[in-house]
Amino acid sequence: MKLKILIAAIVILIGLFLLKTKLDEKKEYISGVPSSDTPAAQVVRQKFTVGFLPVT
């Protein structure tokens, strides 16, 4: 019984590893189509500042 559980766990781990590698592959985009990681206008519209307020 323990051997069956061990084999099932190994098969599941190998399956999860293969699924992770498949999902982590770099996506191929269509040439000439801009990606969404940079804005099209290359202009920063607004800056956001995070502040800290001490609580006493």
Buried (B, 14 or more C-beta within 10 A) or exposed (E): EEEEEEEEEEEEEEEEEEEEEEEEEEEEEEEEEEEEEEEEEEEEEEEEEEEEEEEE
